[in-house]
């Protein structure tokens, strides 16, 4: 029987540093920002 494949990403070195810095200060395009706001509003409406 085949082994189960674990899915995941491991970052190291400069890639890890860049990712951490991006997560601390993410940048979005105007379109992406509008989409995120819409998704958050819809998510909050579904919770009610």
Backbone as a chain_set.jsonl record, in Angstrom:
{"seq": "XXXXXXXXXXXXXXXXXXXXXXXXXXXXXXXXXXXXXXXXXXXXXXXX", "coords": {"N": [[0.845, -1.182, 0.0], [0.466, 2.255, -0.725], [2.264, 5.042, 0.68], [0.822, 7.718, 2.571], [0.768, 10.996, 1.344], [2.045, 13.868, 2.743], [0.887, 17.143, 2.715], [2.334, 20.283, 2.408], [4.228, 23.277, 3.003], [7.53, 24.294, 3.285], [9.518, 26.872, 4.238], [12.717, 28.364, 3.975], [15.687, 30.159, 4.908], [16.226, 33.146, 3.037], [13.735, 33.186, 1.78], [11.965, 32.478, 3.853], [12.345, 34.648, 5.578], [11.468, 36.778, 3.946], [8.77, 36.035, 3.66], [7.806, 36.182, 6.323], [8.189, 38.929, 6.818], [6.438, 39.962, 4.883], [3.991, 39.001, 5.856], [3.793, 40.49, 8.158], [3.453, 43.025, 7.141], [1.439, 43.173, 4.866], [0.822, 43.711, 1.359], [-1.58, 44.852, -0.917], [-3.295, 44.971, -4.061], [-5.511, 47.54, -5.254], [-7.832, 46.331, -6.237], [-7.718, 43.759, -5.082], [-7.906, 44.493, -2.407], [-10.522, 45.531, -2.288], [-11.922, 43.19, -2.875], [-11.249, 41.601, -0.646], [-12.479, 43.069, 1.431], [-15.147, 42.774, 0.656], [-15.463, 39.997, 0.918], [-15.049, 39.698, 3.679], [-17.252, 41.162, 4.675], [-19.372, 39.569, 3.67], [-18.833, 37.18, 4.99], [-19.229, 37.948, 7.662], [-21.961, 38.487, 7.573], [-23.005, 35.953, 7.158], [-22.552, 34.786, 9.599], [-24.508, 35.752, 11.208]], "CA": [[0.0, 0.0, 0.0], [1.253, 3.482, -0.844], [2.286, 5.941, 1.835], [0.071, 8.957, 2.45], [1.633, 12.147, 1.099], [1.696, 15.03, 3.556], [0.961, 18.374, 1.95], [2.815, 21.391, 3.212], [5.311, 24.083, 2.446], [8.556, 24.68, 4.242], [10.372, 27.936, 3.735], [13.946, 28.538, 4.736], [16.567, 31.223, 4.445], [15.656, 34.437, 2.653], [12.309, 32.995, 1.497], [11.258, 32.523, 5.134], [12.422, 36.026, 6.069], [10.573, 37.582, 3.11], [7.387, 35.673, 3.982], [7.487, 36.748, 7.639], [8.067, 40.374, 6.644], [5.208, 40.224, 4.134], [2.841, 38.758, 6.733], [3.731, 41.611, 9.1], [3.04, 44.223, 6.422], [1.021, 42.722, 3.541], [0.429, 44.721, 0.381], [-2.618, 44.386, -1.825], [-3.728, 45.906, -5.079], [-6.825, 48.101, -4.915], [-8.854, 45.317, -6.547], [-7.648, 42.725, -4.056], [-8.395, 45.082, -1.173], [-11.987, 45.577, -2.402], [-12.407, 41.811, -2.793], [-11.118, 41.167, 0.747], [-13.533, 43.737, 2.206], [-16.415, 42.129, 0.296], [-15.463, 38.658, 1.517], [-15.217, 39.868, 5.128], [-18.66, 41.546, 4.906], [-20.216, 38.396, 3.431], [-18.564, 36.23, 6.065], [-19.892, 38.454, 8.864], [-23.405, 38.337, 7.367], [-23.337, 34.535, 7.295], [-22.472, 34.426, 11.017], [-25.723, 36.231, 11.898]], "C": [[0.893, 1.249, 0.0], [1.191, 4.311, 0.429], [1.469, 7.181, 1.547], [1.066, 10.11, 2.271], [1.15, 13.311, 1.954], [1.891, 16.288, 2.717], [1.417, 19.491, 2.872], [3.943, 22.118, 2.512], [6.273, 24.437, 3.556], [9.44, 25.729, 3.591], [11.615, 28.02, 4.602], [14.738, 29.697, 4.148], [15.838, 32.514, 4.132], [14.168, 34.319, 2.324], [11.486, 33.095, 2.78], [11.234, 33.948, 5.68], [11.469, 36.922, 5.279], [9.114, 37.304, 3.443], [6.969, 36.28, 5.318], [7.3, 38.251, 7.536], [6.793, 40.734, 5.894], [3.985, 40.045, 5.029], [2.7, 39.873, 7.77], [3.188, 42.868, 8.428], [2.61, 43.839, 5.001], [0.642, 43.897, 2.637], [-0.578, 44.091, -0.575], [-2.85, 45.429, -2.906], [-5.081, 46.457, -4.646], [-7.935, 47.077, -5.152], [-8.886, 44.223, -5.476], [-8.187, 43.242, -2.728], [-9.924, 45.134, -1.174], [-12.574, 44.18, -2.26], [-12.342, 41.301, -1.356], [-12.204, 41.783, 1.617], [-14.884, 43.098, 1.932], [-16.533, 40.755, 0.961], [-15.69, 38.743, 3.026], [-16.66, 40.231, 5.447], [-19.577, 40.343, 4.749], [-20.045, 37.372, 4.534], [-19.273, 36.662, 7.35], [-21.405, 38.316, 8.754], [-23.831, 36.891, 7.562], [-23.323, 34.1, 8.764], [-23.758, 34.791, 11.76], [-26.848, 35.248, 11.798]], "O": [[1.939, 1.279, 0.648], [0.2, 4.286, 1.159], [1.422, 7.649, 0.409], [2.078, 10.182, 2.967], [-0.019, 13.693, 1.892], [2.933, 16.471, 2.088], [0.928, 19.616, 3.994], [4.528, 21.62, 1.55], [5.859, 24.836, 4.644], [10.029, 25.502, 2.535], [11.568, 27.778, 5.808], [14.48, 30.147, 3.032], [14.942, 32.929, 4.868], [13.413, 35.261, 2.565], [10.429, 33.725, 2.793], [10.208, 34.401, 6.189], [10.746, 37.731, 5.863], [8.305, 38.23, 3.502], [5.877, 36.837, 5.424], [6.354, 38.797, 8.105], [6.133, 41.716, 6.238], [3.048, 40.841, 4.969], [1.588, 40.164, 8.21], [2.534, 43.685, 9.076], [3.318, 44.136, 4.038], [0.198, 44.943, 3.11], [-0.432, 42.939, -0.984], [-2.629, 46.621, -2.693], [-5.725, 45.893, -3.762], [-8.868, 46.972, -4.356], [-9.957, 43.816, -5.024], [-8.855, 42.506, -2.002], [-10.552, 44.814, -0.165], [-13.6, 43.998, -1.605], [-13.271, 40.641, -0.892], [-12.79, 41.096, 2.454], [-15.679, 42.897, 2.85], [-17.584, 40.404, 1.499], [-16.441, 37.945, 3.586], [-17.243, 39.681, 6.382], [-20.454, 40.112, 5.581], [-21.021, 36.76, 4.967], [-19.853, 35.83, 8.048], [-22.067, 38.05, 9.757], [-24.916, 36.634, 8.083], [-24.01, 33.147, 9.131], [-24.064, 34.218, 12.805], [-27.934, 35.498, 12.322]]}, "num_chains": 1, "name": "protein.A"}
